[in-house]
Amino acid sequence: MKEYSEATRTVRSELRLQSFLPYILSKLADTISVELSGIYGDEYGLSVPEWRIIANLAQHGTLNARQIVDFAGMEKSKVSRAVKRLTVRGLLTQQRASVDNRAKDLALTGAGETLYRAIVPRVLAWEKTLLEGLEVGEYRDLLYLLEKLGRQLHLLNVAPAQEWGGAEPGDKPWAAA
């Protein structure tokens, strides 16, 4: 471990993708996203952006498109197209925001909430299977390190200040049914 740690703190002159963190994280995130989308995509007909919007609305309540862009880290155009599709499907509502007439408040409909509740146990079971390869402490350390990298990105003015993840005290997703 010490050799790896020292190697990453020196200026490298050669790029090796297998040890280049942005490449590793991107590839891992893409693979996880594709596999997870099999649950809500194949079985429920949702795209990745649609699922992210539904999940954020379920967690945060009423949001506008800008807030979804920020929470989900998605492009505004993808959010806009996904919101239109979800509205047509009757899974969310749009109402003019009382504070800003240009913005629309988005909220899940009863059908959207029902769909969300049907999907959640499936994605949590998938996550539990994925996490079976980690010990409890390793999972906690992983979330801590990812949050630390997120804070570093914020300090470098690369990313907005936001919650990057991290286990809450007593949070044990590997123990979920």
VENBELCOR-V68343 format. One line per field, one symbol per residue. phi: phi as a letter, one per 40 degrees, with the letter a starting at -180 (. if undefined). burial: # if it has 24 or more other C-alpha atoms within 12 Angstrom, else .. A space follows every 50 residues. Layout:
phi->???
burial->???
This chain:
phi->.cccccccccccbbcbdcbcddcccccccccccccccccccccbgbcdcc cccdcccccbgcbbdcccdcccgbcdcccccccccccccgcabbbdcccb cccbcbaccdcccccdcccdcccccccdcccdcbcdcccdcdcccccccc ccccccgcbccacchhccdgcbccccc
burial->................................#..##.##.....##### ########...########.####...###.##.###...####...... ...######..##.##..##..#..##...........##..#.....#. .............#.#.....###...
